[in-house]
Amino acid sequence: MKRTIFTIISLVSSLFSAQAITWDDVKQHLNISGYLQAQYNLEFADTYTSNSSFRIRRARLSFAGKIVESDKFGVADYRLQVDFASSPQIVDAWVRYRPFSQLGVQVGQFKVPLSIENSEYAPLQLEFIDYSLVVQRLVRMSSNDVTGISSTGRDCGAQLYGGFIDKGDFHLLNYNLAIFNGNGINRGDDNHSKDFVGRITVNPLRNLAIAGYYQYGEGNLGERKYVCYQRYGGGIAYEGARAFARAEYIAGVTGSLSSEGAYASAGWKFTTPNAGNGSVGARFDYFDENTHTASREFNYTLGVAYNPWRYMRLQLNYAIKQYPHHDRPLSHNIMVMVSGIF
């Protein structure tokens, strides 16, 4: 604790004693990037007319950089990311400071450390166009979330994080302890309580992660009014030089509503003679919104992602959607997405 206090005081003192900042100084601490994703969907079934639509999925501009990085002070960095796809909204706005590997603090608006896929796989890293059903429905990734809140898997709050048992370029044991408003992005809290999220991740190997996580919260959730909710689950992810595989199970209780879901995906990464790279993969996932009535949805997805150049990504997905306990037919969904990156 004394070391942490001394480090913070020394860092603040050095900032106030610094000379006038020049543009060259700014460029050392500022990285501007972004991407635009345009998507086309075609959905059809035997018993109803097909639906097709073009949309701008994401249009994001990001400002990020390191404030300081040294053996003496540790690492401090920041990120501001804005999405212009629908109406301009702040997606990320946070500052992190990690004086040493065992302890770091992050404040602002950022990804909730619930699940592996949500916090560790950005849209440009995900092998498929859509996130898995259970992440969409229980981690507030989409408007179909059972709480009615769509927040791209993010919230406003603060977290402590760090790693133990140094293995050179990774740590064997990692943790996240976070507190959030629980009300979605760009919104203040509207009740007296906060959401609490905890995650433990074990990395037996650099490219293998095994995680368990839990969330507890209370809030005003539309028709369900003020309710308590919990989320809990675990997963495993492997990212090899060529092969990748990932699987997670997440369950939740939202008031009297009990839900659960899981997914499993695997695939192969490839390169082409012109220095392009990509991946092919398959994913099975299901989601049961109400386990008491077995209202399950199953998705079977095949996906191809290809980067012909550094600043372009092409994706093609074919998904079969099955609703065995609903009066809905089997449907087929073809999705194409083009990403321009800078």
FITOR-242940 format. One record per residue: residue in one letter; x, y, z of N, C-alpha, C in turn. Coordinates in steps of 0.05 Angstrom, whole numbers. Layout:
<recs>
{"A"; {X; Y; Z}; {X; Y; Z}; {X; Y; Z}}
...
</recs>
This chain:
<recs>
{"M"; {16; -24; 0}; {0; 0; 0}; {17; 25; 0}}
{"K"; {39; 25; 16}; {57; 48; 17}; {69; 53; -10}}
{"R"; {76; 31; -24}; {88; 34; -51}; {68; 47; -70}}
{"T"; {43; 39; -69}; {22; 50; -86}; {19; 79; -81}}
{"I"; {16; 88; -56}; {13; 116; -50}; {37; 132; -59}}
{"F"; {61; 122; -55}; {85; 136; -63}; {86; 139; -94}}
{"T"; {77; 118; -108}; {77; 119; -137}; {58; 140; -147}}
{"I"; {34; 141; -136}; {14; 160; -145}; {23; 189; -140}}
{"I"; {34; 194; -116}; {44; 221; -109}; {67; 229; -128}}
{"S"; {85; 210; -134}; {108; 217; -152}; {98; 222; -180}}
{"L"; {78; 208; -189}; {67; 212; -216}; {54; 239; -218}}
{"V"; {37; 247; -199}; {24; 273; -199}; {45; 295; -198}}
{"S"; {65; 292; -182}; {86; 313; -180}; {100; 317; -206}}
{"S"; {106; 294; -220}; {120; 296; -245}; {104; 310; -267}}
{"L"; {77; 306; -266}; {60; 318; -285}; {59; 349; -282}}
{"F"; {57; 357; -257}; {55; 386; -251}; {82; 400; -257}}
{"S"; {104; 386; -255}; {130; 398; -259}; {139; 397; -288}}
{"A"; {122; 385; -306}; {130; 382; -334}; {131; 409; -348}}
{"Q"; {148; 410; -370}; {150; 434; -386}; {125; 435; -405}}
{"A"; {124; 458; -420}; {102; 462; -438}; {100; 439; -459}}
{"I"; {76; 429; -464}; {72; 406; -481}; {73; 415; -510}}
{"T"; {88; 401; -527}; {89; 407; -556}; {72; 386; -571}}
{"W"; {68; 392; -598}; {53; 373; -614}; {67; 346; -616}}
{"D"; {94; 346; -616}; {108; 321; -617}; {103; 305; -591}}
{"D"; {100; 319; -569}; {93; 305; -544}; {65; 292; -546}}
{"V"; {47; 308; -558}; {19; 298; -560}; {19; 272; -577}}
{"K"; {33; 272; -600}; {33; 249; -618}; {44; 224; -604}}
{"Q"; {61; 227; -585}; {71; 204; -570}; {51; 191; -552}}
{"H"; {30; 206; -546}; {9; 196; -527}; {-18; 195; -539}}
{"L"; {-20; 197; -566}; {-47; 197; -579}; {-46; 180; -604}}
{"N"; {-65; 161; -605}; {-68; 145; -628}; {-98; 147; -637}}
{"I"; {-101; 156; -662}; {-128; 160; -673}; {-134; 137; -692}}
{"S"; {-155; 123; -688}; {-163; 100; -705}; {-193; 98; -707}}
{"G"; {-202; 80; -723}; {-231; 76; -726}; {-238; 55; -747}}
{"Y"; {-263; 50; -750}; {-272; 32; -771}; {-302; 36; -777}}
{"L"; {-309; 29; -801}; {-336; 30; -811}; {-345; 3; -820}}
{"Q"; {-368; -7; -811}; {-378; -33; -819}; {-405; -30; -832}}
{"A"; {-407; -39; -857}; {-432; -40; -872}; {-441; -68; -875}}
{"Q"; {-466; -74; -870}; {-476; -101; -869}; {-501; -105; -886}}
{"Y"; {-503; -129; -898}; {-527; -137; -912}; {-538; -163; -901}}
{"N"; {-564; -165; -895}; {-576; -189; -884}; {-598; -198; -903}}
{"L"; {-599; -224; -907}; {-621; -237; -922}; {-631; -260; -905}}
{"E"; {-657; -259; -897}; {-668; -280; -881}; {-693; -291; -895}}
{"F"; {-695; -317; -896}; {-718; -329; -911}; {-725; -356; -898}}
{"A"; {-750; -364; -903}; {-760; -390; -893}; {-781; -399; -914}}
{"D"; {-789; -424; -911}; {-807; -436; -931}; {-835; -424; -930}}
{"T"; {-843; -414; -906}; {-870; -407; -902}; {-875; -376; -902}}
{"Y"; {-855; -360; -905}; {-860; -332; -907}; {-840; -318; -925}}
{"T"; {-847; -295; -934}; {-830; -280; -953}; {-804; -272; -940}}
{"S"; {-783; -272; -956}; {-757; -266; -945}; {-755; -236; -938}}
{"N"; {-737; -230; -919}; {-732; -202; -912}; {-702; -196; -918}}
{"S"; {-697; -174; -928}; {-669; -166; -934}; {-665; -137; -927}}
{"S"; {-641; -130; -918}; {-636; -103; -909}; {-607; -96; -910}}
{"F"; {-601; -72; -918}; {-574; -60; -915}; {-574; -43; -890}}
{"R"; {-551; -42; -876}; {-549; -24; -853}; {-520; -17; -848}}
{"I"; {-516; 5; -835}; {-489; 12; -824}; {-488; 1; -796}}
{"R"; {-472; -19; -792}; {-472; -33; -767}; {-457; -16; -746}}
{"R"; {-433; -7; -753}; {-417; 9; -734}; {-402; 30; -750}}
{"A"; {-398; 53; -738}; {-381; 74; -750}; {-367; 88; -727}}
{"R"; {-343; 78; -720}; {-331; 85; -695}; {-304; 100; -699}}
{"L"; {-300; 120; -682}; {-276; 136; -682}; {-264; 134; -654}}
{"S"; {-238; 128; -652}; {-226; 123; -626}; {-201; 140; -622}}
{"F"; {-199; 150; -598}; {-175; 165; -589}; {-164; 150; -565}}
{"A"; {-139; 141; -567}; {-128; 125; -545}; {-98; 131; -543}}
{"G"; {-87; 124; -520}; {-58; 128; -517}; {-49; 122; -489}}
{"K"; {-23; 123; -485}; {-12; 119; -459}; {-3; 146; -447}}
{"I"; {-12; 150; -423}; {-4; 175; -409}; {24; 173; -398}}
{"V"; {30; 149; -387}; {57; 145; -377}; {63; 115; -378}}
{"E"; {88; 107; -383}; {96; 79; -382}; {125; 78; -373}}
{"S"; {130; 68; -349}; {157; 67; -339}; {158; 47; -317}}
{"D"; {182; 38; -310}; {186; 19; -288}; {180; 33; -262}}
{"K"; {183; 59; -261}; {179; 74; -236}; {150; 79; -230}}
{"F"; {135; 88; -251}; {108; 97; -247}; {87; 75; -255}}
{"G"; {95; 55; -269}; {76; 36; -280}; {64; 46; -307}}
{"V"; {40; 38; -313}; {27; 44; -338}; {0; 58; -333}}
{"A"; {-4; 81; -346}; {-30; 94; -346}; {-38; 99; -375}}
{"D"; {-63; 92; -382}; {-72; 97; -409}; {-101; 105; -408}}
{"Y"; {-112; 112; -432}; {-139; 122; -434}; {-151; 114; -461}}
{"R"; {-177; 116; -463}; {-191; 111; -489}; {-217; 127; -490}}
{"L"; {-222; 139; -513}; {-248; 152; -519}; {-256; 142; -546}}
{"Q"; {-280; 128; -547}; {-290; 117; -572}; {-319; 126; -576}}
{"V"; {-325; 137; -599}; {-351; 146; -606}; {-362; 131; -630}}
{"D"; {-388; 124; -629}; {-401; 109; -651}; {-421; 128; -664}}
{"F"; {-419; 131; -690}; {-437; 149; -705}; {-457; 133; -722}}
{"A"; {-460; 107; -717}; {-477; 91; -735}; {-506; 99; -734}}
{"S"; {-518; 104; -711}; {-546; 112; -709}; {-546; 142; -702}}
{"S"; {-544; 148; -677}; {-540; 175; -668}; {-513; 175; -653}}
{"P"; {-497; 196; -655}; {-471; 195; -641}; {-474; 189; -612}}
{"Q"; {-459; 169; -603}; {-459; 163; -574}; {-431; 154; -566}}
{"I"; {-424; 160; -541}; {-398; 152; -530}; {-400; 122; -524}}
{"V"; {-382; 106; -534}; {-381; 78; -528}; {-361; 72; -506}}
{"D"; {-337; 81; -509}; {-317; 78; -488}; {-307; 106; -479}}
{"A"; {-303; 109; -453}; {-291; 133; -442}; {-280; 125; -415}}
{"W"; {-254; 118; -415}; {-242; 108; -390}; {-213; 116; -388}}
{"V"; {-204; 114; -363}; {-176; 118; -356}; {-167; 95; -338}}
{"R"; {-144; 83; -344}; {-133; 61; -328}; {-106; 69; -317}}
{"Y"; {-100; 59; -293}; {-73; 62; -281}; {-66; 36; -268}}
{"R"; {-42; 26; -275}; {-32; 1; -264}; {-4; 5; -254}}
{"P"; {-1; 11; -229}; {26; 16; -218}; {44; -9; -218}}
{"F"; {31; -32; -214}; {46; -58; -216}; {26; -79; -225}}
{"S"; {36; -102; -234}; {20; -122; -247}; {-3; -133; -230}}
{"Q"; {1; -133; -204}; {-19; -145; -186}; {-43; -127; -182}}
{"L"; {-41; -102; -188}; {-63; -83; -182}; {-65; -61; -203}}
{"G"; {-89; -58; -214}; {-94; -36; -232}; {-122; -26; -226}}
{"V"; {-128; -1; -233}; {-155; 10; -229}; {-164; 23; -255}}
{"Q"; {-189; 20; -262}; {-201; 31; -286}; {-227; 45; -279}}
{"V"; {-231; 69; -288}; {-255; 84; -283}; {-266; 96; -309}}
{"G"; {-292; 98; -310}; {-305; 109; -334}; {-326; 90; -345}}
{"Q"; {-328; 89; -371}; {-347; 72; -385}; {-332; 52; -402}}
{"F"; {-337; 26; -397}; {-321; 5; -410}; {-336; -21; -410}}
{"K"; {-324; -42; -423}; {-336; -68; -424}; {-339; -81; -396}}
{"V"; {-362; -91; -391}; {-367; -106; -366}; {-351; -132; -367}}
{"P"; {-335; -139; -347}; {-319; -164; -348}; {-336; -188; -342}}
{"L"; {-358; -191; -356}; {-376; -214; -354}; {-374; -229; -380}}
{"S"; {-365; -254; -379}; {-359; -271; -402}; {-332; -265; -414}}
{"I"; {-322; -284; -430}; {-297; -280; -444}; {-302; -265; -470}}
{"E"; {-323; -273; -485}; {-329; -261; -511}; {-334; -232; -510}}
{"N"; {-350; -223; -490}; {-357; -195; -488}; {-333; -177; -484}}
{"S"; {-316; -183; -465}; {-295; -164; -458}; {-269; -169; -473}}
{"E"; {-264; -193; -484}; {-238; -199; -496}; {-239; -199; -526}}
{"Y"; {-263; -197; -539}; {-265; -199; -568}; {-280; -175; -579}}
{"A"; {-265; -155; -589}; {-277; -132; -602}; {-289; -141; -629}}
{"P"; {-307; -125; -641}; {-320; -133; -666}; {-300; -140; -688}}
{"L"; {-277; -127; -690}; {-258; -133; -711}; {-242; -158; -704}}
{"Q"; {-244; -168; -680}; {-230; -193; -672}; {-248; -217; -672}}
{"L"; {-274; -212; -670}; {-294; -234; -670}; {-294; -249; -697}}
{"E"; {-295; -275; -696}; {-294; -291; -721}; {-320; -291; -736}}
{"F"; {-342; -283; -722}; {-369; -283; -734}; {-380; -254; -734}}
{"I"; {-400; -249; -750}; {-411; -223; -752}; {-426; -215; -726}}
{"D"; {-442; -233; -716}; {-457; -228; -691}; {-444; -242; -667}}
{"Y"; {-448; -230; -644}; {-439; -243; -620}; {-459; -266; -614}}
{"S"; {-451; -285; -597}; {-468; -308; -591}; {-494; -299; -578}}
{"L"; {-514; -317; -581}; {-541; -310; -570}; {-541; -304; -541}}
{"V"; {-527; -320; -525}; {-527; -316; -496}; {-514; -290; -488}}
{"V"; {-493; -281; -502}; {-480; -255; -496}; {-499; -233; -505}}
{"Q"; {-513; -236; -527}; {-532; -215; -535}; {-554; -212; -515}}
{"R"; {-564; -234; -503}; {-588; -233; -488}; {-584; -230; -458}}
{"L"; {-560; -237; -448}; {-555; -236; -419}; {-532; -216; -411}}
{"V"; {-518; -206; -431}; {-496; -188; -425}; {-501; -160; -437}}
{"R"; {-526; -155; -445}; {-535; -129; -455}; {-520; -121; -480}}
{"M"; {-514; -141; -498}; {-500; -135; -522}; {-520; -125; -544}}
{"S"; {-546; -131; -542}; {-565; -123; -562}; {-591; -114; -550}}
{"S"; {-609; -104; -567}; {-635; -95; -558}; {-653; -118; -549}}
{"N"; {-645; -143; -555}; {-660; -166; -546}; {-653; -176; -518}}
{"D"; {-636; -161; -504}; {-629; -169; -477}; {-654; -171; -460}}
{"V"; {-655; -191; -441}; {-678; -196; -425}; {-685; -172; -407}}
{"T"; {-666; -155; -401}; {-671; -131; -385}; {-683; -109; -401}}
{"G"; {-682; -110; -427}; {-691; -88; -444}; {-670; -67; -448}}
{"I"; {-647; -70; -436}; {-625; -51; -438}; {-605; -60; -459}}
{"S"; {-599; -44; -479}; {-578; -49; -499}; {-555; -30; -494}}
{"S"; {-532; -41; -487}; {-509; -23; -480}; {-483; -33; -491}}
{"T"; {-484; -48; -513}; {-460; -60; -525}; {-441; -74; -505}}
{"G"; {-453; -85; -484}; {-438; -99; -464}; {-422; -81; -446}}
{"R"; {-429; -56; -444}; {-414; -36; -429}; {-431; -24; -407}}
{"D"; {-418; -9; -389}; {-432; 5; -368}; {-412; 26; -356}}
{"C"; {-423; 43; -339}; {-407; 63; -326}; {-400; 54; -298}}
{"G"; {-374; 55; -291}; {-366; 47; -264}; {-336; 47; -260}}
{"A"; {-327; 29; -244}; {-299; 27; -237}; {-292; -3; -231}}
{"Q"; {-267; -10; -236}; {-259; -37; -230}; {-230; -38; -221}}
{"L"; {-224; -59; -205}; {-197; -66; -198}; {-190; -91; -214}}
{"Y"; {-166; -93; -223}; {-157; -116; -239}; {-128; -121; -235}}
{"G"; {-119; -145; -242}; {-90; -151; -240}; {-85; -180; -244}}
{"G"; {-59; -187; -242}; {-51; -215; -247}; {-29; -224; -227}}
{"F"; {-29; -249; -222}; {-9; -261; -203}; {5; -285; -217}}
{"I"; {28; -291; -207}; {45; -314; -216}; {53; -308; -245}}
{"D"; {74; -291; -247}; {84; -282; -273}; {97; -305; -288}}
{"K"; {89; -308; -313}; {100; -329; -330}; {116; -317; -354}}
{"G"; {125; -292; -351}; {139; -279; -372}; {122; -259; -387}}
{"D"; {107; -269; -407}; {89; -251; -422}; {60; -255; -415}}
{"F"; {53; -269; -393}; {26; -272; -384}; {26; -280; -354}}
{"H"; {3; -278; -341}; {0; -286; -313}; {-18; -310; -311}}
{"L"; {-11; -327; -292}; {-27; -352; -289}; {-55; -346; -278}}
{"L"; {-57; -327; -259}; {-82; -321; -247}; {-89; -292; -250}}
{"N"; {-113; -286; -260}; {-121; -258; -264}; {-149; -253; -252}}
{"Y"; {-154; -229; -244}; {-179; -223; -231}; {-190; -196; -241}}
{"N"; {-217; -193; -239}; {-231; -167; -244}; {-252; -165; -222}}
{"L"; {-253; -142; -208}; {-273; -136; -189}; {-284; -109; -196}}
{"A"; {-310; -107; -203}; {-321; -83; -215}; {-348; -75; -202}}
{"I"; {-353; -49; -203}; {-379; -38; -194}; {-389; -19; -215}}
{"F"; {-415; -22; -222}; {-427; -6; -244}; {-454; 6; -236}}
{"N"; {-462; 26; -251}; {-489; 37; -247}; {-510; 15; -253}}
{"G"; {-505; -1; -274}; {-524; -21; -281}; {-547; -11; -299}}
{"N"; {-543; 13; -310}; {-565; 25; -325}; {-559; 30; -354}}
{"G"; {-537; 18; -364}; {-530; 21; -392}; {-510; 44; -397}}
{"I"; {-503; 48; -422}; {-483; 68; -429}; {-495; 96; -430}}
{"N"; {-479; 115; -423}; {-486; 144; -425}; {-511; 150; -408}}
{"R"; {-515; 136; -387}; {-537; 140; -369}; {-529; 139; -340}}
{"G"; {-539; 157; -324}; {-533; 156; -296}; {-551; 135; -283}}
{"D"; {-546; 129; -257}; {-562; 110; -243}; {-588; 122; -235}}
{"D"; {-610; 106; -234}; {-636; 116; -227}; {-647; 102; -202}}
{"N"; {-629; 89; -186}; {-637; 76; -162}; {-614; 77; -142}}
{"H"; {-618; 66; -118}; {-599; 68; -97}; {-577; 47; -98}}
{"S"; {-580; 27; -115}; {-561; 4; -115}; {-541; 6; -138}}
{"K"; {-521; -12; -137}; {-502; -14; -158}; {-499; -44; -166}}
{"D"; {-489; -48; -190}; {-483; -75; -200}; {-455; -83; -191}}
{"F"; {-451; -108; -183}; {-425; -118; -175}; {-418; -142; -193}}
{"V"; {-394; -141; -205}; {-385; -162; -223}; {-357; -171; -215}}
{"G"; {-354; -197; -214}; {-328; -209; -208}; {-321; -231; -228}}
{"R"; {-296; -232; -236}; {-287; -253; -254}; {-259; -262; -246}}
{"I"; {-255; -288; -247}; {-228; -300; -243}; {-221; -315; -269}}
{"T"; {-197; -310; -279}; {-188; -323; -304}; {-161; -336; -298}}
{"V"; {-160; -362; -305}; {-135; -377; -302}; {-124; -382; -330}}
{"N"; {-98; -376; -333}; {-84; -381; -358}; {-63; -402; -355}}
{"P"; {-69; -428; -358}; {-48; -448; -355}; {-27; -445; -376}}
{"L"; {-35; -435; -400}; {-17; -429; -422}; {-23; -401; -432}}
{"R"; {-4; -389; -446}; {-8; -362; -456}; {-33; -359; -473}}
{"N"; {-39; -380; -489}; {-61; -378; -508}; {-86; -394; -499}}
{"L"; {-87; -401; -473}; {-110; -415; -462}; {-120; -401; -437}}
{"A"; {-146; -395; -437}; {-159; -381; -415}; {-183; -397; -405}}
{"I"; {-186; -399; -379}; {-209; -412; -366}; {-220; -392; -346}}
{"A"; {-245; -384; -349}; {-256; -363; -333}; {-283; -370; -320}}
{"G"; {-287; -359; -296}; {-313; -360; -283}; {-321; -332; -274}}
{"Y"; {-347; -326; -274}; {-356; -298; -269}; {-383; -298; -256}}
{"Y"; {-389; -275; -243}; {-414; -272; -229}; {-421; -242; -229}}
{"Q"; {-448; -236; -231}; {-458; -209; -229}; {-483; -208; -212}}
{"Y"; {-485; -188; -195}; {-509; -183; -180}; {-517; -154; -183}}
{"G"; {-543; -149; -188}; {-552; -122; -191}; {-581; -119; -184}}
{"E"; {-590; -94; -181}; {-618; -87; -177}; {-624; -63; -195}}
{"G"; {-649; -61; -204}; {-655; -39; -221}; {-684; -38; -230}}
{"N"; {-690; -16; -243}; {-717; -12; -255}; {-716; -22; -284}}
{"L"; {-730; -44; -289}; {-728; -56; -315}; {-756; -58; -328}}
{"G"; {-767; -35; -335}; {-791; -33; -351}; {-814; -47; -337}}
{"E"; {-827; -65; -351}; {-851; -78; -341}; {-846; -95; -316}}
{"R"; {-821; -104; -313}; {-814; -120; -289}; {-810; -102; -265}}
{"K"; {-810; -76; -269}; {-806; -56; -248}; {-780; -61; -234}}
{"Y"; {-779; -56; -208}; {-754; -58; -193}; {-749; -87; -186}}
{"V"; {-728; -99; -196}; {-722; -127; -192}; {-693; -131; -185}}
{"C"; {-687; -154; -173}; {-659; -163; -169}; {-653; -182; -192}}
{"Y"; {-628; -182; -201}; {-619; -200; -222}; {-591; -210; -216}}
{"Q"; {-586; -234; -226}; {-560; -246; -224}; {-551; -258; -251}}
{"R"; {-525; -258; -256}; {-514; -271; -279}; {-490; -287; -269}}
{"Y"; {-487; -312; -279}; {-464; -328; -271}; {-458; -348; -293}}
{"G"; {-433; -356; -295}; {-425; -375; -315}; {-395; -379; -317}}
{"G"; {-386; -391; -338}; {-358; -396; -342}; {-353; -404; -370}}
{"G"; {-327; -404; -378}; {-320; -411; -405}; {-291; -417; -408}}
{"I"; {-284; -425; -432}; {-256; -432; -439}; {-251; -421; -467}}
{"A"; {-227; -411; -472}; {-219; -400; -498}; {-191; -408; -504}}
{"Y"; {-187; -418; -529}; {-160; -425; -538}; {-155; -409; -564}}
{"E"; {-132; -395; -566}; {-124; -380; -589}; {-96; -388; -597}}
{"G"; {-95; -409; -615}; {-69; -418; -624}; {-60; -403; -649}}
{"A"; {-37; -410; -659}; {-27; -397; -683}; {-45; -402; -707}}
{"R"; {-57; -425; -707}; {-75; -432; -729}; {-104; -438; -719}}
{"A"; {-106; -456; -700}; {-133; -464; -691}; {-143; -446; -669}}
{"F"; {-170; -443; -667}; {-182; -429; -645}; {-207; -444; -636}}
{"A"; {-214; -442; -611}; {-238; -454; -600}; {-247; -439; -576}}
{"R"; {-273; -437; -572}; {-283; -422; -549}; {-311; -433; -542}}
{"A"; {-317; -434; -517}; {-343; -444; -507}; {-350; -430; -481}}
{"E"; {-375; -423; -477}; {-384; -411; -452}; {-412; -419; -445}}
{"Y"; {-418; -419; -420}; {-445; -423; -410}; {-451; -400; -391}}
{"I"; {-474; -387; -395}; {-483; -364; -378}; {-512; -368; -371}}
{"A"; {-518; -365; -345}; {-546; -367; -336}; {-552; -341; -321}}
{"G"; {-578; -336; -318}; {-586; -312; -304}; {-614; -314; -292}}
{"V"; {-618; -299; -271}; {-645; -296; -259}; {-651; -267; -258}}
{"T"; {-673; -259; -271}; {-682; -231; -272}; {-709; -229; -260}}
{"G"; {-711; -222; -234}; {-736; -224; -220}; {-744; -253; -218}}
{"S"; {-767; -260; -229}; {-777; -287; -229}; {-770; -302; -255}}
{"L"; {-757; -289; -273}; {-750; -300; -299}; {-723; -314; -297}}
{"S"; {-722; -340; -304}; {-697; -355; -304}; {-689; -361; -333}}
{"S"; {-664; -354; -340}; {-655; -357; -368}; {-627; -370; -368}}
{"E"; {-620; -382; -391}; {-594; -394; -394}; {-587; -397; -423}}
{"G"; {-561; -400; -429}; {-553; -404; -456}; {-524; -412; -457}}
{"A"; {-515; -421; -480}; {-487; -430; -484}; {-480; -429; -513}}
{"Y"; {-455; -429; -519}; {-445; -431; -546}; {-419; -446; -547}}
{"A"; {-412; -457; -570}; {-386; -470; -574}; {-378; -464; -603}}
{"S"; {-354; -454; -606}; {-344; -447; -633}; {-316; -457; -636}}
{"A"; {-308; -462; -661}; {-281; -471; -668}; {-276; -465; -697}}
{"G"; {-250; -463; -703}; {-243; -457; -731}; {-214; -457; -735}}
{"W"; {-206; -447; -759}; {-179; -448; -768}; {-171; -421; -781}}
{"K"; {-148; -411; -774}; {-137; -387; -785}; {-120; -393; -809}}
{"F"; {-120; -375; -829}; {-104; -381; -853}; {-92; -355; -864}}
{"T"; {-72; -358; -880}; {-59; -336; -894}; {-59; -342; -924}}
{"T"; {-57; -322; -941}; {-56; -325; -970}; {-30; -314; -981}}
{"P"; {-23; -322; -1005}; {3; -314; -1017}; {7; -283; -1018}}
{"N"; {-15; -268; -1020}; {-13; -239; -1022}; {-12; -226; -994}}
{"A"; {-6; -242; -974}; {-3; -232; -946}; {-30; -226; -933}}
{"G"; {-52; -234; -946}; {-78; -231; -932}; {-81; -253; -911}}
{"N"; {-100; -250; -894}; {-105; -270; -873}; {-135; -271; -866}}
{"G"; {-143; -293; -853}; {-171; -295; -846}; {-176; -320; -830}}
{"S"; {-201; -328; -828}; {-208; -351; -812}; {-234; -363; -823}}
{"V"; {-237; -389; -819}; {-262; -403; -824}; {-271; -416; -798}}
{"G"; {-297; -416; -792}; {-305; -427; -766}; {-334; -435; -766}}
{"A"; {-342; -450; -746}; {-369; -458; -742}; {-376; -454; -713}}
{"R"; {-402; -447; -708}; {-411; -442; -681}; {-439; -453; -677}}
{"F"; {-442; -466; -654}; {-469; -474; -645}; {-475; -459; -620}}
{"D"; {-499; -447; -619}; {-507; -434; -594}; {-537; -435; -591}}
{"Y"; {-545; -434; -566}; {-573; -434; -559}; {-579; -415; -536}}
{"F"; {-604; -407; -535}; {-612; -390; -513}; {-641; -397; -505}}
{"D"; {-645; -399; -479}; {-672; -405; -468}; {-679; -382; -450}}
{"E"; {-698; -366; -460}; {-705; -341; -445}; {-720; -348; -419}}
{"N"; {-737; -369; -420}; {-752; -377; -397}; {-750; -407; -393}}
{"T"; {-733; -415; -374}; {-727; -444; -371}; {-752; -459; -361}}
{"H"; {-772; -445; -350}; {-796; -458; -341}; {-814; -466; -364}}
{"T"; {-812; -453; -386}; {-828; -459; -409}; {-812; -470; -433}}
{"A"; {-786; -473; -429}; {-768; -484; -450}; {-771; -468; -476}}
{"S"; {-768; -442; -475}; {-771; -425; -498}; {-744; -422; -512}}
{"R"; {-734; -443; -523}; {-707; -444; -534}; {-705; -435; -563}}
{"E"; {-681; -423; -568}; {-674; -416; -596}; {-646; -428; -601}}
{"F"; {-643; -441; -624}; {-618; -452; -632}; {-607; -439; -657}}
{"N"; {-581; -433; -657}; {-568; -423; -681}; {-545; -441; -689}}
{"Y"; {-543; -446; -715}; {-520; -461; -726}; {-508; -443; -747}}
{"T"; {-483; -434; -743}; {-471; -414; -760}; {-444; -423; -771}}
{"L"; {-441; -418; -798}; {-415; -421; -811}; {-406; -394; -819}}
{"G"; {-380; -388; -814}; {-370; -361; -819}; {-343; -361; -832}}
{"V"; {-339; -342; -850}; {-313; -337; -862}; {-306; -308; -859}}
{"A"; {-282; -302; -850}; {-272; -275; -847}; {-245; -273; -862}}
{"Y"; {-242; -252; -878}; {-218; -249; -894}; {-209; -220; -895}}
{"N"; {-184; -216; -889}; {-171; -189; -892}; {-153; -189; -916}}
{"P"; {-162; -181; -940}; {-144; -180; -963}; {-122; -160; -960}}
{"W"; {-128; -139; -945}; {-108; -118; -939}; {-111; -111; -909}}
{"R"; {-92; -96; -900}; {-92; -89; -871}; {-116; -72; -864}}
{"Y"; {-126; -56; -882}; {-148; -38; -875}; {-175; -46; -886}}
{"M"; {-178; -71; -893}; {-205; -81; -901}; {-210; -109; -891}}
{"R"; {-235; -114; -883}; {-243; -140; -873}; {-269; -148; -886}}
{"L"; {-271; -172; -897}; {-295; -182; -910}; {-305; -206; -894}}
{"Q"; {-331; -207; -889}; {-342; -229; -874}; {-368; -240; -887}}
{"L"; {-371; -266; -886}; {-395; -279; -897}; {-403; -300; -876}}
{"N"; {-428; -299; -867}; {-440; -318; -849}; {-465; -330; -860}}
{"Y"; {-469; -356; -855}; {-494; -369; -861}; {-504; -382; -835}}
{"A"; {-528; -376; -827}; {-539; -386; -802}; {-566; -399; -806}}
{"I"; {-570; -421; -793}; {-596; -434; -791}; {-607; -428; -763}}
{"K"; {-632; -418; -762}; {-644; -411; -737}; {-668; -429; -732}}
{"Q"; {-668; -442; -709}; {-689; -461; -702}; {-703; -453; -676}}
{"Y"; {-730; -455; -677}; {-746; -448; -653}; {-764; -472; -647}}
{"P"; {-754; -492; -634}; {-769; -517; -630}; {-794; -514; -613}}
{"H"; {-796; -494; -596}; {-818; -492; -578}; {-835; -467; -584}}
{"H"; {-831; -456; -608}; {-847; -433; -616}; {-861; -440; -642}}
{"D"; {-882; -425; -647}; {-896; -429; -672}; {-883; -413; -694}}
{"R"; {-857; -419; -698}; {-842; -405; -719}; {-827; -425; -735}}
{"P"; {-825; -421; -761}; {-811; -440; -779}; {-781; -438; -777}}
{"L"; {-768; -458; -786}; {-739; -458; -789}; {-731; -435; -809}}
{"S"; {-712; -419; -802}; {-704; -397; -820}; {-675; -398; -827}}
{"H"; {-668; -386; -849}; {-641; -385; -859}; {-632; -356; -861}}
{"N"; {-608; -350; -853}; {-599; -322; -852}; {-571; -321; -865}}
{"I"; {-569; -304; -886}; {-543; -299; -899}; {-535; -270; -892}}
{"M"; {-511; -268; -881}; {-501; -241; -873}; {-475; -235; -886}}
{"V"; {-472; -211; -896}; {-447; -202; -908}; {-439; -176; -895}}
{"M"; {-414; -173; -888}; {-405; -148; -875}; {-378; -141; -886}}
{"V"; {-375; -115; -892}; {-350; -104; -902}; {-341; -83; -882}}
{"S"; {-316; -85; -873}; {-305; -66; -853}; {-282; -51; -865}}
{"G"; {-284; -25; -864}; {-261; -8; -871}; {-248; 2; -846}}
{"I"; {-221; -1; -845}; {-207; 4; -820}; {-185; 26; -825}}
{"F"; {-182; 43; -806}; {-160; 63; -808}; {-147; 67; -780}}
</recs>
